[in-house]
Amino acid sequence: MADPIADAGATYFNDDHRLTDYTAYRHRSNSPNETLERPIFVEMVGDVTGLDILDLGCGDGLYGRELLAAGCNSYTGLESAQRMVDVASQNLQGTPAAIIHSKIEDWSFPVERFDLVVSRLALHYVADLAGTFGNVHQTLKPGGRFVFSVVHPVITASDKSRAGGGKREDWIVDNYFVPGPRSVYFMGDQVEQQHRTVEDLFGTLQRAGFVVEQLRESCPRPEEFADEALFERRQRIPLFLFFAGRKLSIKEIV
């Protein structure tokens, strides 16, 4: 077996074939992103009117376009793959958005610049999560919020149930309490993701100075599914995990 693609966020989508395949998969109406991740994430973010927003791992920029249409004051997207930067820049052409080509770990986060930091299914590619959470806390204005989603730890723990290829019939959870890199099957390739337990994620967020306001899992909603069999399949195991944290306001500090 070939070595997994390390630094997948920066390198995977620089291949045009992979980017095309992923884009088609990602935006299918019945994809997990559309039926599970998106409805919960949008609900957790809430009203964005007048907010300055930073998006870590902004991908194709379409979410940024939605946020601008919803009335946010400014949108800055951080993306490590150059081809994705190109796509995002095209999708956001003519808007006041700023797209920055940088790895999340390498960017110099400005101090108290943003009201809201979001990240959708990107942080499981980041090795130094504690440092990243610290940088997010630094870049938020007092009272600002941090909302993110990751692949659920029961999925990242082990990829043994993919051993035969194709669709899983059941899910194997193994080495759950052993954090670190995992080789994971992703659209025909092996990529490297970082496994962390729910407790790890919760604790790291708290130690960075955040008040954890919400923790949610990707519980499916029947109204999001046209296919009853797919809805029943999504009820079997959570695919995604969501957190919302808040930086203390000045009044709370003093």
Secondary structure, DSSP 4 states (H G I P E B T S, - for coil): -PPPBTTHHHHGGGSHHHHHHHHHHHT-TTSHIIIIIHHHHHHHH---TT-EEEEET-TTSHHHHHHHHTT-SEEEEEES-HHHHHHHHHHTTTSS-EEEE--TTTS-PPTT-EEEEEEES-GGG-S-HHHHHHHHHHHEEEEEEEEEEEE-HHHHT--GGGTT-SS-SS----STT--EEEEEEETTEEEEEEE--HHHHHHHHHHTTEEEEEEEE----GGG-S-HHHHHHHTSS--EEEEEEEEPPHHHH-
